[in-house]
């Protein structure tokens, strides 16, 4: 039973509680702060100092030095192993999404009339890349459609822009795994969403420009026509050489099925994406067939009449299966959806586990002098007047690393936890992310160079459109510090999600699902409906942004009624009421789901002790109400005194 503490009671009854607090005994026990923001009270965006609380190297004896070296080696091996599993889980996650939604993605691409609308093409690129979790796969589908004549290159450019947006959702999901610590989550989510904001802002400027002038199409067309480009070898497999043995032992996919569905092949709809035969041989033979008349004979082939029948010869290709694949689902008679859901759950579990362990290992390794050196190398600019060169070198590093791993999702997902724990600053993560966009397009260009002669020009032009789109985005949002708006937007979103962590899930749902689906629906209804709905929303958004800026910088120029938003209902200008709804919902679900597990008397005392520890160590902003600070502090004091 709770009994009021004597000192707490006297403080409560004192007319001047501040003075009483100041005269508290120096040896009194001070519990850990309830909010983790107290550690970074001045600026939560400052990179934390990873303190080394152990003994210094000079203070260790020979045995201690040997143990420390062995421990560091074991940690490094574990870090490499977890990183390897992390990359493999991303690959399996992509395969799982393709099994679950690959055929749906092919069906979406099949509607060529919709793709002719630039806005609809952009949204379809986002949704398809979201479904297959690979911009390379969605780009290859677009190339197949262009090569087969189902889609023009000019109509494919908005789809490529959408694929650039859709691929950035992976590292945003990875950032949500660091929600346990408020400030780590703030930095990690900002480091992930700076990629989103760069892509969305680039599309906001370049999509209307492309629709009006066709600048990317014309530029790439000039390049293709000006050079006698010859087909070459495939892009070198660098990271895949290491990861394929494990991922191919789990699942192998026939990605041609999605392209065949998109290009209108009716037989592909009944095929499975799961590859069963890894080694096949195609044999082409001449077969006699009957045709109605000589006019229907195959051009250049023999044509003759036997009795009342007209015969001709055609080439028939037969595929002979030679060797089965070796993955674990080769003998499983399961539909694609079932296998996809199994792999989705498995890959997400491994992804989350590896990420948590990687973060813990990095936190234990990056301490003391090691952390100081790494931070200086990664975050320090060159001396004046060459400080501006540092960012461009970071862009080249990001491009090179992405070219090595051959996936922008893998690279950006790998640096997201480093941003969270404070090894890489947001300002340095931004050019690295821009470089990853360039790196993934150079890989696509090399892959296009290996295309057959009849599809080489179209494949290369689509890849070049992707490349110049990212180059144009960098020129818009990086060279001048004032134009680096994605950093400011990502920092604002990081602050919001650190305070209300459920807002991160809402952001993902809105930006990558609800908003694209809404825009797609309006596009299908006609451009008149799209303009009629979108223009008022855009005008209202611009008005709100301008008023917010004036409220912060020059409120004297605003009418008295617009100097704040208090005239609106509180849910329209504050997240606190929505936070209470989410809090109540979570409390209700927790009470319904967990009440049966806490019936025994013995478990109650243990549960009280665990809740006391959680209140001292962890911070859950969902359980904090902005407008009730006094009640929250009282409840915290009672819980900690139990």
FITINU-215168 format. One record per residue: x negated, y, z of N, C-alpha, C in turn. Coordinates in steps of 0.02 Angstrom, whole numbers, plus 50000, padded with zeros to 5 digits. Layout:
FITINU-215168
XYZXYZXYZ/...
***
This chain:
FITINU-215168
499574994050000500005000050000499565006250000/499795011249965499405017449960499505021750021/498975024050052498995028750108498615034950088/498915040750097498575046950075497915047850111/497425049850072496765051250100496785057850138/496425058250194496455064150237496205070350200/495645069550166495355075250132495795077550075/496095072650041496535074549985497135078350010/497405076250069497995079650096497835086750117/497265087650148497085094350169496965098850110/496695096150058496585100249998497235102249967/497715097649967498355099149937498735104549977/498655104350042499025109050083498655115650091/498045115950070497655122050080497905127450034/497935133750057498145139150013497645140649959/497015138749969496505140149919496135133649904/496415129449861496105122949848495425123549816/495295128949781494645129549748494085130049799/494205134049853493685134749904493565128249941/494115124549953494035118149987493625113349944/493745113649880493365109249836492635111049836/492505117649841491805119849840491435117849903/491815117249958491495115550022491545108150038/491675103949986491715096749997491035094050017/491015088750057490375085950079489955083850020/489315085050024488865083549969488785076049959/488885072150013488785064950006489425061249988/489965065049972490585061749954490515058249887/490895052849878490855048849817491225052449761/490895053349706491215056549648491325051149595/491955050049579492115044949529491945047349460/491845042749412491705044849343492275048849314/492105053349270492605057749240493115053749201/493735055849201494255052249165494195053249090/493975059049068493895060248997493165059848977/493035056348923492355055748899492105062248868/492555067148860492335073448831491905077448879/491925075548944491535079248992490785078548978/490585073048946489885072048930489655077048877/490115079348835489945083848780490385090048786/490385092848846490855098348859490715104348816/490075105748802489915111648761490135110648689/489915105448657490095104048588490105096548578/490695093548568490735086248560490405083848497/490235088348451489915086248388489155085948395/488875088248451488165087448461487975080048464/487435078248432487225071248433486995069448504/487255064048532487085062248601486365059948606/486085061148665485415058648679485475051648707/485195046848671485215039848693484645038748742/484805039348806484285039048857484045031948869/483405031248880483105024748896483005024448972/483405020349005483385020049077482895014749103/482575011149058482115005849078481425008649094/480965004049110480285006049125479915008049061/479445012749069479035014749013478545009248996/478295009448934477835004348910477195004048954/476965009848975476355010049015476455007149085/477085006849108477225004249175477324996649176/477344993549117477464986349113476814982449120/476864976549151476294972049152476294968049087/475814963449080475744959549018476374955449004/476644952249055477244948249046477834952649024/477904958449054478444962949036478384965448965/477764966848943477664969148874477834963748824/477624957448839477784951948794478544950948790/478884951248848479604950348848479954955948809/479704962148816480014967648779479924966848704/479334964748682479214963648611479654958048584/479694952548622480104946948601480844948948599/481054952848648481754955248649481904959648588/481434964048571481534968348513481564964348448/481144959148443481154954948383481814951248378/482044948448434482684944748433483264949448416/483254955548444483784960348428483774962248355/483174963048326483124964848256483394959248211/483214952948229483464947248190484224946848196/484494947748256485224947748265485554953348226/485234959248225485504964948189485544963448114/485004960548086485014958748015485544953448001/485604948548047486114943348038486824946048040/486954950448089487624953348093487764957948033/487254961548010487354965747951487494961447889/487154955847884487284951247828488004948647831/488234946647890488924944247897489424949847884/489244955947904489674961747892489764962847817/489224962647778489264963547705489654957947673/489534951747695489894946047667490644946447683/490804948847743491514949447761491864954747718/491504960047699491794964947653491944961847586/491494957447562491594954047498492194949447502/492244945547556492814941047565493454944947573/493424950747607494014955047615494264957347546/493814959147502494004961047434494344955247398/494064949247404494364943447373495064942047401/495134942947467495784941847499496304946647472/496124953047466496594957947439496784956247367/496304953747328496454952047259496934946047256/496844941247301497304935547302498004937747323/498044942447370498704944647394499044949147344/498664953847315498984958847272498704959447202/498274954747181497954955347116498444955047058/498904950247060499394949647006499864955647005/500034958247064500444964347066500064970147036/499404970447047499004975747016499014975146940/498964968946916499004967946843499674970046815/500224968646852500884970746830500954978346828/500644981646878500674989046880500324991946819/499754989246801499384991746743499734990346677/500194985446677500484983246614500954988446584/501204993046626501674998146602501275003846571/501155003446506500735008446473501065015246469/501725015446465502075021846460501975026046523/501945022746581501835026346643501115028946646/500645025046622499945027046625499795033046582/500225034546533500115040446492500235046946530/500585046546587500675052346631500065052946676/499695058546673499075059046712499175058046787/499705061046815499825060446887499985053146905/500415049946865500575042946878499965038546870/499545040046819498925036246810498465036846870/498415042846897497995043946957498245039747015/498905039947028499185036347085499125028747075/499215026547014499145019347000498425017147012/497945021346993497245019747008497115019047083/497425023447123497355023047196497655016647222/498275015147201498625009347228498305002747207/498095002347144497784996047121497114994947156/496715000147163496074999447199496194997747272/496735000347301496914998647370497104991247375/497444988647323497664981747324497084976847316/496624978447271496064973847257495444975547296/495434981347331494864983447372494214983447333/494244985647271493634985947231493754990547172/493384996147170493435000647113493144997447050/492654992947059492364989447001492884985046967/493294981647007493814977346978494334981446941/494584986846972495084991046938494794994346876/494154996346879493834999346820493774994246764/493604987946781493544982846730494214981346697/494764981746736495424980846706495574986446657/495394992546676495504998246631495104997346566/494474995146573494054994046514494364988746468/494634983346499494954978046459495554980746421/495944984946453496534987746420496334992546364/495804996546376495575001146324495294997246264/494914992046279494604988146225495134984446183/495684982446216496204978846179496694983546144/496604990046151497034994846117497674996446154/497764993746215498374995146253498355001846288/497765004746295497695011046331497145015146298/497275021546290496765026046262496285028246317/495685029946296495175032146344495415038346381/495735042946345495965049146377496475047746432/496895042646422497375040746474497055036946531/496465034046518496125030146570495755034546620/495605040746601495205045146646495555046346713/496205047946715496535048846781496535042446822/496585036646789496565030346827495895029346860/495355031146825494685030746854494615035446914/494905041446909494905046046966495265043047026/495825039747012496185036447067495795030847098/495425027047056495005021647083494465024447128/494215030447113493715033547155493995035247225/494635036947227494965038447291495105032047330/495365026947295495575020847328495005017047361/494405017547333493845013747361493605016647428/493805022747445493565025847507493965023647568/494485019447559494895017447616494515012347660/494035008747631493695003447668493315006247728/492905011447716492515014147772492955017847822/493545020147801494015023147848494295017847895/494425011947869494645006347911494085004347959/493475004247935492895002547977492825007448034/492955013948021492885019048073493375017948130/493955015048115494455013948167494235008748218/493735004748200493484999748247493085002848304/492925009348299492545012748351492995017248395/493635015448398494105019548436494025018748511/493595014448534493515013348606493235019348642/492795023148609492495029148639492725035248601/492955040248638493265046048606492785049648559/492185051048581491725054948540491405050848484/491295044448496491065040148441491595039848387/492225039148407492775038848359492835045448321/492735051048357492775057648325492265058048268/491645056248283491125056848232491195051548177/491365045348196491425040048146492005041448098/492565043648123493145044948080493015050848034/492665055948060492485061548018491985059447964/491495055247983491005052847935491315048647880/491865045147896492205041147845492665045347801/493035049847832493535053647794493235059447755/492595061147766492285066247724492265063847652/492225057247643492265054147576492965055147546/493475054047588494165055047564494285062247542/494085066947583494205073947567493835076147504/493215073647496492845075247435493225072747373/493465066547376493815063747319494475067347305/494865068647357495515071947347495425079147321/494945082747349494835089647326494575089747255/494135085047237493885084747168494455083347120/494895078647138495465077147095495935083247089/496015086847144496455092647144496235097847093/495585098447082495325103247034495245100146964/494965094146961494765091346897495325087946859/495835085346894496385082146858496785087046816/496995092846843497335097746800496875100246744/496235101046759495765103346707495705098146652/495665091746670495625086446620496265085846580/496845086446614497485086046578497575091746529/497305097646547497395103546503496885103746447/496265101746461495725102646411495405096146387/495465090646426495135084446408494375085046410/494105088946457493395090446458492965084246468/493165079746514492765073746525492785069046465/493375068446435493435064146375493015066846318/493045073346306492675076246250491915075846262/491705077046324490995076846340490715069846330/491065064746356490825057946348490875055546276/491375058046239491435056246168490845058846128/490625064946143490035067846109489415063646124/489345061546188488755057546206488755050846170/489335047546168489385041046135489235041646060/489505046946029489415047745957488715050145939/488375053245986487715056145970487145051145974/487245045746011486705040946020486905034145992/486425030945963486525024145937486395019345995/486925018146033486855014246095486905006946079/486415003146100486394995946090486564992346155/486894986646148487054982646207486424979946240/486434979346305485854976946342486034971346389/485624970446439485744965146488486214967546543/486464962846581486904964546637486514968446689/486894972046731486584975446788486254970346833/485664971846859485314966846900485694965246964/485724958946980486044956747043485514957147098/485604961847143485114962747197485394959947262/485894963347289486194960947351486594954547341/486894953747282487314947847269486904941447271/486264941847255485844935947258485824933147329/485864937647378485824935647448486504933547475/487034937247456487694936047485488094930747448/487964929647384488384925047345488364917847372/487794915247396487814908347422488324907347477/488424912247521488914911547574489614912947550/489704918447514490384920247492490654915347441/490224912647397490454907747348490624901047381/490334899747439490514893747476491194894447510/491424900647517492084901947548492624902247495/492524906347444493034907147391492704909847328/492954907547271492754910347206493394911947168/493394917647135493994919947099493864920447024/494394919346986494384920546914494704927346902/494284932546900494544939346895494824940946826/494704936546777494984937646711495744937046711/496024933546761496744932646764497094939446771/496814943846815497124950446825497094954446761/496514954346727496444958046664496924955246611/497004948546609497454945546559498184947546572/498374947946637499054950246652499154957446630/498644961646644498694968746625498734969646550/498394965246513498404965846439498984962246408/499434959246449500054956446422500034949246402/499554945346428499514938246412500034934446455/500554931546425501084928246465500824922046502/500324918646473500064912546505499694914046570/499424920146577499034921846636499464922346698/500114923546690500554924446748500614918046789/500544912246756500604905846791499934903046814/499394906746801498734904346821498594906546893/498164902746926497944904546993497294908546989/497224913347035496604917147038496024913147067/496194907747103495674903647134495334899447080/494684900247074494314896547023494204889347047/494414884547005494334877447021493734874446985/493664876246921493114873446881492604878946868/492004877946894491474883046887491054881946824/491064875946797490684874546736491144871646684/491244875346631491694873146577491334873946510/491634870946459491374871346392491954872146343/491874876846297492404878146248492204875146181/492654871346152492544868146087493064870746038/492834873345981493284876045930493304871145871/493904869245851493984864545795494514867245747/494474864945684494974866745634495544861845637/496154864545640496744860345645497224862145589/497524857045557498024858145506498694859645538/499024864845513499694866645537500144867945478/500794867445489501294868745438501544875845445/501594879445388501844886345387502434886745340/502864891745348503454892145304503294892845230/502784896945214502624898145143501884899945138/501644900645076500944902345065500764909245092/501264913545097501134920245124500944920045197/501104914645231500954914045302500304910445316/499934908745264499304905245274498784909845307/498324906645342497784910445375497334913445323/497164919845332496734923345284496044920145282/495834918445221495164915445212495134908045224/495694904945244495704897745257496044894045198/495944887545197496264883445145497014883545153/497364883345096498094883245097498334878645040/498714873645056498934868945004499634866545019/499924863344970500614860844974500604853344968/500944850045013501044842845011501784841445013/502044839444956502764838444951503134844944958/503564845345007503944851545020503654855445079/503034853845100502724857245157502124861345134/502034867145165501454871345153500994870845214/500364869045202499894867945256499324872945252/499044874545310498444878645315498034876345375/497454879445385497014877645440496894883645485/496884882345550496734887545599496224884845648/495864889445681495394887645733495754886945800/495664881345832495964880145898495394879045948/495404883046001494884882546052495144878546111/494774873546131494964869246186494424869846241/494644870746302494194871246359494134864546394/493524862146400493394855846434493084857346502/493384854846555493134855846623492584850846638/492004853346658491424849146670491254848246744/491294853646783491074853246853491514857546897/491744854746953492154858547000491724863347042/492064868547067491724873147113491634869847181/491244873047224491084870047289491364873947348/491814878747336492074882547392492594878447431/492764880747490493164876747537493894876147517/494124880347470494834880047450494924876647382/494404873247357494454870347291494954864547289/495024860847345495484855247347496124856947387/496194863147408496774865147447497354866947400/497884863347404498464864647362498904870047394/498614875947400498964881547431499064887047379/499614890847383499704896447337499194902047351/499114906347302498634911847309498784916247369/499434917447382499624921847438499404918847504/499504912347514499324909147577498564909447588/498174907747535497454908047542497224915247555/497544920047520497374927047530497494929447601/498054927447631498204929447700497724926247749/497534919947737497054916647781496384920247778/496154921747718495504925147710495544932247736/496124935447730496194942347755496114942447831/496454937947866496384937647939495674935847959/495384930947924494704928747941494194934247929/494234937547872493744942747856493814948747902/494424950747919494514956347965494244954748035/494344948448057494084946448122493314946748122/493004943948070492274944048066492024951248059/492374955248018492174962148007492174966048073/492714965548111492764969148174492234966648224/492154960048229491674957248276490964959448259/490784958948195490104960948175489994968348187/490494972448172490414979648181490304981448255/490704978348299490624979648370489934977548394/489714971648373489054969248394488494973448364/488574975748302488064980048271487994986548310/488564989548329488554995848367488214994748434/488384989248468488074987948534487324986848527/487114983048476486404981948466486034988348449/486334992548407486014998948390485965003448451/486485003348492486465007448553485905005048600/485784998548603485264995948647484564996748618/484514997048550483854997548518483635004848509/484115009248493483935016148478483925020248541/483405019548580483335023148643482645026248647/482605031348687481965034448701481635037248639/480995035848632480585038648579480805036148510/481045029848507481275027048443481855031148416/482325032748459482905036748437482695043648415/482215046648451481985053448433481675053348363/481255048348349480925047948284481435046948228/481905042248238482405040848186482835046848172/483055050248226483475056148216483095061648179/482465062548196482075067648162482005066048088/481875059748072481785057848002482435058747963/482995056847993483625056947956483955063747954/483875067848006484275073848012483885080448007/483225080048003482825086148000482745088447928/482815095047917482715097847851481985099447839/481805100347776481125102547759481025109647784/480405111747794480285118547818480495123747765/480635129747789480805135347745480225136647697/480355137947633481005139047600481265133047563/481065126947583481265120947547481795116947584/482145120147631482655116547669483225114047625/483375117747572483935115747530483795109247491/483155107347485482975101347447483185095047485/483235095447552483365089547592484015086147572/484535090047563485185087247546485175083447480/484815086247431484785082947366484365076547369/483865076447412483495070147422483955064947455/484385067247502484865062647533485355059947481/485555064147433485995061747379485645056247339/485005057347323484635052247285484545045847326/484425046547392484365040747435485025036847436/485585040447443486235037147442486375033647376/486175036847320486275033747254485845027447247/485215027947270484765022247265484985016347308/485195017747370485415012347414486055009047387/486505013147360487125010347332486975006147270/486485008347230486285004447172486004997647194/485644997547250485354991247275485904986547299/486374989147339486904984747366487484984047317/487494988147264487984987747209488704988547234/488794992647285489474993947310489455000147354/489845005147335489885011147377490245009647442/490725004947441491085003147502490615000247554/490164995847532489694992747578489224998047608/488965002547567488495007547592488835012447640/489405015247621489745020047664490005016747728/490215010347722490435006847783489855005447829/489255004747802488665003447843488435009747880/488495015647849488265021647883488795024547930/489435022347923489965024947967489825023748041/489645017548062489495016648134488875020548156/488395021748110487815025748128488005032948142/488495035548104488755042248118489105042348185/489475036848200489855036548262489405036748324/488865032948324488435032748383487955038548386/487945042748334487545048848337486855048348307/486715043048269486055042548237486025047048175/486565047448137486605051648077487125057048090/486965063248075487445068648084487945068748026/488505072048037489005072747985488735076547925/488325081547939488045085547884487565081447841/487235076347870486805072147831487195066447798/487715064047831488125058747802488485061047738/488645067447734489005070047676488605069247611/487975071547606487605070447544487455063047531/487365059047584487275051847573487895048747540/488485051047562489105048547533489175050847460/488995057047446489015059447376488535055347333/487955053647360487495049547322487765042547309/488145039847357488445033247347488945033347289/489295038847281489745039547223489365039247158/488775042347156488365042147096488085035147085/487865031947139487565025347133488035020147106/488665020447127489145015347103489315016447030/489275022647005489405023846934488815021746891/488205022346915487635020046876487645012546868/487865009046920487945001746913488475000146861/489035004046860489555002946810489295004346739/488865009446732488585010946666488155005246641/487725002446685487314996746665487744990646648/488294989646686488744984146670489074985146603/489264991446587489574993046523489084992046466/488444993346478487934992446426487874985146405/488074980546448488034973446433488664970846398/489144975246384489764973146353489644971146280/490084966946252490014965046181490064971046136/489824970246073489794975946027490464979146014/491014975146011491664978045994491964982046052/491734980746113492004984446171491484989046202/490884989346174490344993146206490505000546212/490745003646157490865010846157491405012746208/491965008946209492495010546256492285009446328/491935003946340491715002446409491245007846434/490775009846391490285014846411490605021646421/491095023346379491415029846386491805030346452/492155024946470492515024946533492035025546592/491465021946589490965022446643490665029446647/490545032546589490265039346589490775044446615/491415043346601491935047746630491915047546706/491835041546733491775040746806491155044346832/490595043646796489975046746817490025054346817/490285057346764490315064646759490855067546805/491365063546821491855065746871491525066946938/491095062246959490745063047023490225068547020/489885069246964489405074746956489765081446962/490335082146929490715088446932490965089747003/491165084447039491385085347109490815087747153/490205085047142489635087347182489485094747166/489515096647103489395103647085489915108247116/490515105747126491045109847156490965110647231/490795105047266490855104947338490205103947376/489615104947343489005104147382488495109747375/488305112147315487715116647310487735122647356/488315125947361488375131947403488655129847471/488325131347526488565129247592489285131147605/489505136947580490185139147592490695134447561/490505131047507490985126647472491005119647500/490625118247553490635111547582491255110747627/491825111747596492465111447632492605104547659/492425098947624492565092347652492285091247722/491715094347737491425093547804491875096747856/492115102847842492545106347890493215102647899/493495100147844494135096547849494035089947887/493485086447874493355080147909493255081347984/492915086848001492805088448071493475090048106/493915093748072494565095248101494975088848111/494955084448061495325078148068495015073748122/494355073848129494035070148182494245072548251/494305079048260494545081748324495255079548338/495675079548286496375077648295496435070248313/496065065948278496125058848292495785056848358/495285060848380494985059448445495485060848501/495905065848491496395067648542497005063048539/497235061448479497805056948470497575051348423/497355045748452497045040648410497545037148364/498185037148382498685034148338498755038248273/498505044448273498555048548213498115045748157/497595041948175497165038948124497555033848082/497955029748114498375024948077498895028648035/499175034048063499655038048024499325041147963/498715043547971498345046447914498255041247859/498035035147877497935029947827498595028347791/499125027847830499775026147801500025031547754/499935037847773500175043347732499755044247669/499095044547676498665046447620498575040947569/498605034647591498445029247546499045024847529/499635026247557500215022247540500835026447526/501065030047577501695033647570501645039347519/501125043347523501065048947476500965046547404/500515041647391500465039147322501115036147296/501465032347337502095029347315502615034747301/502635039947342503115045447330502955049047265/502315050547254502125053947192502275049547131/502155042947138502295038447083503045038247067/503455038047120504175038147109504415044447075/504145050247097504325056547065504085056846993/503505053946979503245053846911503685049646865/503915044046891504355039746851505025043046837/505235047546883505865051146873505815056546819/505205058346799505125063546748504725069446775/504385072846729503955078346751504365084146780/504995084946757505415090246785505535089146860/505695082846878505805081246949505165082046989/504605079746961503965080346996503795087547009/503855091846958503695098946967504185102247015/504835100447009505335103547053505235101947126/504965096047142504845094247212504155096347234/503645095447191502955096647211502795104047219/503055108247174502875115447177503095118647242/503715117847266503895120847331503455118147389/503285111647387502875108847440502175111947439/501895112647379501225115547373501235122847396/501745126647375501795133747396501855134247472/502265129947502502335130047575501675128347609/501315123347582500675121447612500175127247608/500145130647550499695136347543499875141947592/500525143147600500755148347647500545146647718/500625140347738500445138247807499695139047817/499295137047767498565137647773498355144947780/498645149247739498465156347742498655159447809/499255157747833499485160447898499045157947955/498855151547953498415148848005497745152448006/497465153647946496825157247943496895164447970/497435167747953497535174647977497665174748052/498025169648078498135169248150497475168548188/496995165048159496365163948192495885169848185/495915173548129495405178548114495665185748116/496255186848092496515193748090497265193848104/497465191948165498185191648180498525198448178/498145203948184498455210548185498785212348118/498585208948065498895210348000499525206347986/499705201948033500305197848025500895201048063/501505199948040502085202048079502075198748147/502375201948196502345199348264502645192348269/503125190748227503435184148230503005178548202/502505180348162502075175348130501395174848163/501275178348219500625177948251500525171448289/501055167648298501005160848324501615157148296/501615150448309502155146248283502665144448337/502675148348391503115146648447503855147248430/504015150948377504715151648359505005145248328/504565140648308504785134248280504905129248337/505325124248325505385118848375504695115648387/504565113648449503895111348468503655105448426/504075100648407503825095148366503555097248298/503715103348276503485105748211502805109148214/502555110748274501905114048279501465111148334/501665105548362501265102348414501325094748408/500775091248422500775083948421500985081048488/501045085148540501185082648607501865078948611/502405081748582503045078048585503005071248549/502665071148492502585064748456502145059948497/501655062748532501235058548574501635055348629/502115059048658502535056148710502965050448682/503205051248620503605045948589503185039648580/502575040548554502135034848543501945031648610/501805035848660501625033348727502195029248756/502805031948751503385028348778503485021748742/503405021948676503485015748638502975010448657/502345012648665501825007948685501935005348756/502165009748800502305007548869502885002548870/503395003848829503964999248827503754992448801/503364992448746503124986148718502674982548767/502244986448802501804983348850502184980148908/502714983648930503104980948986503484974648965/503764974748903504144968948879503694962948865/503094964348839502654958848819502244956048876/502094960248926501614958248977501924956949045/502564958549054502844958049122502864950849146/502954946049100502994939049120502314936249141/501784939749122501114937249138500864939649206/501264943749240501024946949302501494945349359/501774939349361502274937749412501954935549478/501404932249475501114929449536500814934849580/500864933849645500604938849692499844939249690/499534933549678498794933649676498534937749619/498884937849563498654941549504498754949049512/499224951149556499364958349562498764962049590/498464959249642497884962649671497304963049622/497194957649584496664957649534496814962649479/497454963149460497644968049408497534975149431/497664976649495497554983349521496814985149518/496384980449534495664981849531495444983049459/495704979149413495514980149343495764986849316/496374988849336496634995249314496225000949343/495995000049404495565005249434494925006149394/494615000549374494005000949334494145004149266/494705002349236494855005149170494975012549173/495275014949227495385022149234494735025849245/494255022549278493615025749290493165025949228/493235020949186492745020249131493035022349065/493645020149050493915021048983494385027048980/494465029448920494895035248910495355033848852/495995033748865496485032648813496905038848804/496785042648749497145048948742497885048048731/498095042048709498805040948699499185041348765/498835039748820499145039948886499085046648920/498825051648885498725058248913499215063048882/499585066748922500075071548897499795078548907/499795082448853499495089048856499865093748903/500535092948905500925097748943501035095549016/500725090049038500815087749107500125086249138/499675091049140499005089549166499005088149241/499455091549278499455090549350499695083649369/500235081249335500485074649350499975069249333/499635070349277499135065449256498565064949307/498325070849330497775070749378497995067549444/498635068649465498875065549527498895058049520/499165055649463499205048449452498505045349450/498045048849419497355046349416497055045949485/497175051049527496895051149595497185045349636/497845044249629498155038749667497875032049646/497815031149580497575024649555496855023349576/496445028549577495745027549595495645026749669/496135028849710496075028149782496375021549808/496705017749764497005011449786496455006449806/
***
